[in-house]
Amino acid sequence: MTAREGGGRRPLIGTGLEEEATFEYDVREYPWREVIQSILEVEGMPLEELHKTEEAKLHLLEAGDKEFQQGWGPGRRANPFLRKWKTFWSRDSTVQDPRTKRFNDLLHRFVRDFISPRMGNETIIYQREPTLRVVFPSPFVPGKRHTDSEYHHQPAEVNWWFPVSCRVWGTNSLWVESEPGKEDFHSLDLKYGEVCRFYGNQCVHYCEPNSTEYTRVSIDLRAIPLSKFDPLYSHRSDRVSFRLGGYYLSTHGIGGESSRPPHQQRSTAPEAPGGIIGSSFPTHY
């Protein structure tokens, strides 16, 4: 069983935010699919069929000839679509890229207008770069069983997890427990336009090998109500700045920032190891 690091710190008790909940959103108002298709350069292609592309086939063929660390997927960092995602987020490539403004405007509106009312109508501190998952049909396990506390995330952080492919279920989805310690593991069975809120910091979650015939493309976005955010949070083994201006942005003015969307805000991220400014973000599933 995965240990729950920081299990004694439960700042969300009594808020209802430790309990899993599913919501629907208007895909016309928040067109995540079209925005992700543009970033991955597959406009018009069903995302659940990405494994049929030549670059995906080559990746999976090469992955089958290699040894992999137990518990991790087939060359995840070599996944051609995740490489495109990482390239998109590199600073040099986003300065003049109109897709950056479109994505960040959508992200900012989604957090401010959709997530905030479902987290107490507070100012929300949210993940600057949401985590994209592209999980092909494969016999490999894409990730390992964990809680986000094991990666030293702030203890009041809540996950908003949603598919941008048509739907997810069973082995091509995420498996979670509904409350910390409940161990009632189940897949998140969702369709495009639905989002699950769960307490990934203390709820164990993991993936099974994707035995379906469909690629799963999903977004994991982490958020904290301002009243529960620790501006001085740190961990002795951190390689990531889990603070404003580093891993997080705010929906409203804090520390001199306005309520502008992320691409218009200044970064105050401290320098991470290796001289990379705020870019050593976790890539766990």
DRENDO-1510 file (C-alpha; in Angstrom, 1 decimal, always signed):
<recs>
REC; n; res; u; v; w
REC; 1; MET; +0.0; +0.0; +0.0 .
REC; 2; THR; +1.3; +3.4; -0.9 .
REC; 3; ALA; +2.3; +5.5; +2.1 .
REC; 4; ARG; +0.5; +8.8; +2.6 .
REC; 5; GLU; +3.2; +11.2; +3.3 .
REC; 6; GLY; +2.1; +14.2; +5.3 .
REC; 7; GLY; -1.0; +12.2; +6.2 .
REC; 8; GLY; -1.3; +14.1; +9.5 .
REC; 9; ARG; -1.8; +17.3; +7.6 .
REC; 10; ARG; -5.5; +17.4; +6.5 .
REC; 11; PRO; -6.4; +21.1; +6.0 .
REC; 12; LEU; -9.5; +20.2; +3.9 .
REC; 13; ILE; -11.3; +18.3; +6.6 .
REC; 14; GLY; -14.8; +19.7; +6.9 .
REC; 15; THR; -14.7; +21.5; +3.6 .
REC; 16; GLY; -16.2; +18.7; +1.5 .
REC; 17; LEU; -13.2; +19.0; -0.8 .
REC; 18; GLU; -11.7; +15.6; +0.3 .
REC; 19; GLU; -14.7; +13.8; -1.2 .
REC; 20; GLU; -14.8; +12.9; -4.9 .
REC; 21; ALA; -17.4; +14.7; -7.1 .
REC; 22; THR; -18.1; +14.8; -10.8 .
REC; 23; PHE; -19.4; +17.9; -12.7 .
REC; 24; GLU; -20.4; +18.8; -16.2 .
REC; 25; TYR; -19.2; +21.8; -18.1 .
REC; 26; ASP; -20.2; +23.3; -21.5 .
REC; 27; VAL; -17.6; +22.3; -24.1 .
REC; 28; ARG; -18.7; +25.2; -26.3 .
REC; 29; GLU; -17.7; +27.6; -23.5 .
REC; 30; TYR; -14.6; +25.6; -22.6 .
REC; 31; PRO; -13.4; +24.0; -25.9 .
REC; 32; TRP; -10.5; +21.9; -24.4 .
REC; 33; ARG; -10.5; +19.4; -27.2 .
REC; 34; GLU; -9.9; +21.9; -30.0 .
REC; 35; VAL; -7.2; +23.7; -28.0 .
REC; 36; ILE; -5.3; +20.5; -27.3 .
REC; 37; GLN; -5.7; +19.2; -30.9 .
REC; 38; SER; -4.1; +22.5; -32.0 .
REC; 39; ILE; -1.1; +22.1; -29.6 .
REC; 40; LEU; -0.6; +18.5; -30.6 .
REC; 41; GLU; -0.9; +19.4; -34.3 .
REC; 42; VAL; -3.7; +17.0; -35.0 .
REC; 43; GLU; -6.6; +19.3; -35.7 .
REC; 44; GLY; -9.7; +17.4; -36.7 .
REC; 45; MET; -8.3; +14.0; -35.7 .
REC; 46; PRO; -10.2; +12.1; -32.9 .
REC; 47; LEU; -7.8; +12.1; -30.0 .
REC; 48; GLU; -8.8; +8.6; -29.0 .
REC; 49; GLU; -7.1; +7.5; -32.3 .
REC; 50; LEU; -3.7; +9.0; -31.8 .
REC; 51; HIS; -2.2; +5.5; -31.5 .
REC; 52; LYS; -3.0; +5.1; -35.2 .
REC; 53; THR; -0.6; +7.8; -36.3 .
REC; 54; GLU; +2.7; +6.8; -37.8 .
REC; 55; GLU; +4.7; +8.5; -35.1 .
REC; 56; ALA; +2.8; +6.7; -32.3 .
REC; 57; LYS; +3.2; +3.4; -34.1 .
REC; 58; LEU; +6.9; +3.9; -34.3 .
REC; 59; HIS; +7.1; +4.9; -30.6 .
REC; 60; LEU; +5.2; +1.8; -29.5 .
REC; 61; LEU; +7.3; -0.4; -31.7 .
REC; 62; GLU; +10.6; +1.0; -30.2 .
REC; 63; ALA; +9.1; +0.8; -26.7 .
REC; 64; GLY; +8.4; -2.9; -27.2 .
REC; 65; ASP; +12.1; -3.6; -27.7 .
REC; 66; LYS; +13.4; -1.9; -24.6 .
REC; 67; GLU; +13.4; -2.7; -20.9 .
REC; 68; PHE; +11.5; -0.4; -18.6 .
REC; 69; GLN; +11.6; +0.4; -14.9 .
REC; 70; GLN; +8.8; -1.6; -13.2 .
REC; 71; GLY; +5.8; +0.5; -12.7 .
REC; 72; TRP; +6.4; +3.0; -15.5 .
REC; 73; GLY; +5.1; +3.2; -19.0 .
REC; 74; PRO; +6.8; +2.6; -22.3 .
REC; 75; GLY; +9.3; +5.5; -22.7 .
REC; 76; ARG; +6.8; +8.1; -21.5 .
REC; 77; ARG; +9.2; +11.0; -22.1 .
REC; 78; ALA; +9.7; +9.7; -25.6 .
REC; 79; ASN; +5.9; +9.8; -26.3 .
REC; 80; PRO; +5.8; +12.0; -29.5 .
REC; 81; PHE; +2.7; +13.9; -28.3 .
REC; 82; LEU; +4.0; +14.5; -24.9 .
REC; 83; ARG; +7.2; +15.8; -26.5 .
REC; 84; LYS; +5.0; +18.3; -28.5 .
REC; 85; TRP; +3.4; +19.3; -25.2 .
REC; 86; LYS; +6.7; +19.9; -23.5 .
REC; 87; THR; +8.0; +21.8; -26.5 .
REC; 88; PHE; +4.9; +24.0; -26.4 .
REC; 89; TRP; +5.6; +24.9; -22.8 .
REC; 90; SER; +9.2; +25.7; -23.3 .
REC; 91; ARG; +9.7; +29.5; -22.9 .
REC; 92; ASP; +11.3; +30.2; -26.2 .
REC; 93; SER; +8.5; +28.6; -28.2 .
REC; 94; THR; +5.6; +30.2; -26.4 .
REC; 95; VAL; +6.6; +33.8; -26.6 .
REC; 96; GLN; +5.1; +34.4; -30.1 .
REC; 97; ASP; +2.8; +31.4; -30.3 .
REC; 98; PRO; -0.9; +32.4; -30.5 .
REC; 99; ARG; -1.8; +29.0; -29.2 .
REC; 100; THR; -0.3; +30.1; -25.8 .
REC; 101; LYS; -2.7; +32.9; -25.4 .
REC; 102; ARG; -5.7; +30.8; -26.4 .
REC; 103; PHE; -4.7; +28.0; -24.0 .
REC; 104; ASN; -4.0; +30.3; -21.0 .
REC; 105; ASP; -7.1; +32.4; -21.6 .
REC; 106; LEU; -9.1; +29.1; -21.5 .
REC; 107; LEU; -7.3; +27.8; -18.4 .
REC; 108; HIS; -7.8; +31.1; -16.5 .
REC; 109; ARG; -11.5; +31.3; -17.3 .
REC; 110; PHE; -12.0; +27.6; -16.5 .
REC; 111; VAL; -10.5; +28.0; -13.0 .
REC; 112; ARG; -12.0; +31.4; -12.3 .
REC; 113; ASP; -15.6; +30.8; -13.6 .
REC; 114; PHE; -16.0; +27.0; -13.3 .
REC; 115; ILE; -13.7; +25.7; -10.6 .
REC; 116; SER; -13.8; +28.5; -8.1 .
REC; 117; PRO; -17.6; +28.3; -7.5 .
REC; 118; ARG; -17.1; +24.6; -6.7 .
REC; 119; MET; -14.3; +25.3; -4.2 .
REC; 120; GLY; -16.1; +27.9; -2.0 .
REC; 121; ASN; -16.1; +30.8; -4.5 .
REC; 122; GLU; -12.6; +31.7; -3.3 .
REC; 123; THR; -9.6; +33.0; -5.2 .
REC; 124; ILE; -8.0; +29.9; -6.5 .
REC; 125; ILE; -4.3; +29.1; -6.6 .
REC; 126; TYR; -3.8; +26.8; -9.6 .
REC; 127; GLN; -1.2; +24.9; -11.6 .
REC; 128; ARG; +0.5; +27.1; -14.1 .
REC; 129; GLU; +1.1; +24.2; -16.5 .
REC; 130; PRO; -1.6; +21.5; -16.3 .
REC; 131; THR; -0.4; +18.0; -16.8 .
REC; 132; LEU; -1.4; +16.3; -20.0 .
REC; 133; ARG; -1.7; +12.5; -20.3 .
REC; 134; VAL; -1.5; +10.6; -23.6 .
REC; 135; VAL; -1.9; +6.9; -22.8 .
REC; 136; PHE; -1.8; +4.6; -25.8 .
REC; 137; PRO; -3.3; +1.0; -25.8 .
REC; 138; SER; -0.3; -0.9; -24.4 .
REC; 139; PRO; +0.5; -3.8; -22.0 .
REC; 140; PHE; +2.7; -1.4; -20.0 .
REC; 141; VAL; +1.6; +0.2; -16.8 .
REC; 142; PRO; +1.6; +4.0; -17.3 .
REC; 143; GLY; +2.8; +5.2; -13.9 .
REC; 144; LYS; +2.8; +3.9; -10.4 .
REC; 145; ARG; +0.4; +3.9; -7.5 .
REC; 146; HIS; +0.9; +7.0; -5.4 .
REC; 147; THR; -0.5; +10.1; -3.7 .
REC; 148; ASP; +0.6; +13.5; -4.7 .
REC; 149; SER; +1.9; +14.1; -1.2 .
REC; 150; GLU; +4.7; +11.7; -2.0 .
REC; 151; TYR; +5.9; +14.3; -4.5 .
REC; 152; HIS; +5.6; +17.0; -1.9 .
REC; 153; HIS; +2.7; +18.9; -3.2 .
REC; 154; GLN; +0.9; +21.3; -0.9 .
REC; 155; PRO; -1.5; +19.4; +1.4 .
REC; 156; ALA; -4.6; +21.4; +0.5 .
REC; 157; GLU; -4.2; +20.8; -3.2 .
REC; 158; VAL; -7.2; +19.2; -5.1 .
REC; 159; ASN; -7.1; +17.5; -8.5 .
REC; 160; TRP; -9.5; +18.4; -11.3 .
REC; 161; TRP; -9.2; +15.5; -13.8 .
REC; 162; PHE; -11.0; +15.4; -17.1 .
REC; 163; PRO; -10.7; +13.7; -20.5 .
REC; 164; VAL; -10.3; +15.6; -23.8 .
REC; 165; SER; -10.7; +12.4; -25.8 .
REC; 166; CYS; -14.2; +11.2; -26.3 .
REC; 167; ARG; -14.6; +9.2; -23.1 .
REC; 168; VAL; -12.6; +7.2; -20.5 .
REC; 169; TRP; -13.5; +4.1; -18.6 .
REC; 170; GLY; -12.0; +1.0; -17.1 .
REC; 171; THR; -8.3; +0.4; -18.0 .
REC; 172; ASN; -7.9; +3.5; -20.1 .
REC; 173; SER; -8.8; +5.8; -17.2 .
REC; 174; LEU; -7.4; +6.7; -13.8 .
REC; 175; TRP; -8.2; +4.5; -10.7 .
REC; 176; VAL; -8.8; +6.3; -7.4 .
REC; 177; GLU; -10.2; +5.9; -4.0 .
REC; 178; SER; -13.1; +8.3; -3.2 .
REC; 179; GLU; -11.8; +9.5; +0.1 .
REC; 180; PRO; -8.4; +9.2; +1.9 .
REC; 181; GLY; -7.9; +5.7; +3.3 .
REC; 182; LYS; -11.2; +4.3; +1.9 .
REC; 183; GLU; -9.6; +2.0; -0.6 .
REC; 184; ASP; -12.7; +1.7; -2.7 .
REC; 185; PHE; -10.7; +1.9; -5.9 .
REC; 186; HIS; -12.7; +2.5; -9.1 .
REC; 187; SER; -12.0; +3.9; -12.5 .
REC; 188; LEU; -13.2; +7.4; -13.4 .
REC; 189; ASP; -15.7; +6.7; -16.1 .
REC; 190; LEU; -16.2; +10.1; -17.8 .
REC; 191; LYS; -17.1; +11.6; -21.2 .
REC; 192; TYR; -15.8; +14.7; -22.8 .
REC; 193; GLY; -17.5; +17.6; -20.9 .
REC; 194; GLU; -17.3; +15.9; -17.5 .
REC; 195; VAL; -14.6; +16.6; -14.8 .
REC; 196; CYS; -13.8; +14.8; -11.6 .
REC; 197; ARG; -12.7; +16.6; -8.5 .
REC; 198; PHE; -10.7; +14.3; -6.1 .
REC; 199; TYR; -8.2; +14.8; -3.3 .
REC; 200; GLY; -5.2; +13.4; -5.0 .
REC; 201; ASN; -2.9; +14.7; -2.4 .
REC; 202; GLN; -4.1; +12.0; +0.1 .
REC; 203; CYS; -6.2; +9.7; -2.1 .
REC; 204; VAL; -4.2; +6.9; -3.7 .
REC; 205; HIS; -4.5; +6.8; -7.5 .
REC; 206; TYR; -3.0; +4.8; -10.2 .
REC; 207; CYS; -3.4; +3.4; -13.8 .
REC; 208; GLU; -3.8; -0.1; -15.2 .
REC; 209; PRO; -2.3; -1.1; -18.6 .
REC; 210; ASN; -4.7; +0.4; -21.3 .
REC; 211; SER; -6.2; -2.8; -22.7 .
REC; 212; THR; -8.9; -0.9; -24.7 .
REC; 213; GLU; -8.5; +0.0; -28.3 .
REC; 214; TYR; -8.6; +3.7; -27.6 .
REC; 215; THR; -5.9; +6.3; -26.6 .
REC; 216; ARG; -6.7; +8.2; -23.5 .
REC; 217; VAL; -6.0; +12.0; -23.6 .
REC; 218; SER; -6.7; +13.7; -20.3 .
REC; 219; ILE; -5.8; +16.8; -18.3 .
REC; 220; ASP; -4.8; +16.9; -14.6 .
REC; 221; LEU; -5.2; +20.3; -13.1 .
REC; 222; ARG; -4.3; +21.0; -9.5 .
REC; 223; ALA; -5.9; +23.8; -7.5 .
REC; 224; ILE; -6.0; +25.2; -3.9 .
REC; 225; PRO; -8.5; +27.6; -2.3 .
REC; 226; LEU; -6.6; +30.8; -1.2 .
REC; 227; SER; -7.6; +30.3; +2.4 .
REC; 228; LYS; -5.8; +26.9; +2.5 .
REC; 229; PHE; -2.7; +28.0; +0.5 .
REC; 230; ASP; +0.6; +28.2; +2.3 .
REC; 231; PRO; +2.7; +30.9; +0.7 .
REC; 232; LEU; +5.8; +29.8; +2.5 .
REC; 233; TYR; +5.5; +26.1; +1.8 .
REC; 234; SER; +8.7; +24.2; +1.2 .
REC; 235; HIS; +10.1; +20.7; +1.5 .
REC; 236; ARG; +13.7; +19.8; +2.1 .
REC; 237; SER; +13.8; +17.5; -1.0 .
REC; 238; ASP; +11.9; +19.8; -3.3 .
REC; 239; ARG; +13.1; +20.4; -6.8 .
REC; 240; VAL; +9.9; +22.3; -7.6 .
REC; 241; SER; +8.8; +25.6; -6.2 .
REC; 242; PHE; +5.2; +24.9; -5.0 .
REC; 243; ARG; +4.6; +28.6; -4.5 .
REC; 244; LEU; +3.0; +31.5; -6.4 .
REC; 245; GLY; +5.1; +32.4; -9.4 .
REC; 246; GLY; +6.6; +28.9; -9.5 .
REC; 247; TYR; +4.3; +26.0; -9.9 .
REC; 248; TYR; +1.2; +28.1; -9.2 .
REC; 249; LEU; -0.7; +31.1; -10.5 .
REC; 250; SER; -3.7; +32.9; -8.9 .
REC; 251; THR; -7.1; +33.9; -10.4 .
REC; 252; HIS; -6.9; +37.3; -8.7 .
REC; 253; GLY; -4.3; +39.8; -7.7 .
REC; 254; ILE; -1.8; +38.6; -5.1 .
REC; 255; GLY; +1.6; +40.0; -4.5 .
REC; 256; GLY; +1.2; +42.8; -7.0 .
REC; 257; GLU; -0.2; +40.6; -9.8 .
REC; 258; SER; -3.6; +41.5; -11.4 .
REC; 259; SER; -6.3; +39.0; -12.4 .
REC; 260; ARG; -4.8; +38.8; -15.9 .
REC; 261; PRO; -4.5; +35.4; -17.5 .
REC; 262; PRO; -1.1; +33.6; -17.1 .
REC; 263; HIS; +0.5; +34.7; -20.4 .
REC; 264; GLN; +0.2; +38.3; -19.2 .
REC; 265; GLN; +1.5; +37.7; -15.7 .
REC; 266; ARG; +5.1; +38.1; -14.6 .
REC; 267; SER; +6.9; +35.0; -13.3 .
REC; 268; THR; +8.6; +35.3; -9.9 .
REC; 269; ALA; +9.7; +31.7; -9.9 .
REC; 270; PRO; +12.9; +31.1; -8.1 .
REC; 271; GLU; +15.7; +29.4; -10.0 .
REC; 272; ALA; +15.4; +25.6; -9.9 .
REC; 273; PRO; +18.3; +23.2; -9.9 .
REC; 274; GLY; +20.2; +23.4; -13.2 .
REC; 275; GLY; +19.3; +27.1; -13.8 .
REC; 276; ILE; +15.8; +26.4; -15.2 .
REC; 277; ILE; +13.3; +28.8; -14.0 .
REC; 278; GLY; +10.3; +27.1; -12.5 .
REC; 279; SER; +10.3; +24.3; -15.1 .
REC; 280; SER; +11.1; +21.2; -13.1 .
REC; 281; PHE; +7.5; +20.2; -12.7 .
REC; 282; PRO; +6.5; +16.7; -11.6 .
REC; 283; THR; +5.5; +14.3; -14.3 .
REC; 284; HIS; +3.9; +11.5; -12.2 .
REC; 285; TYR; +0.5; +10.1; -13.2 .
</recs>
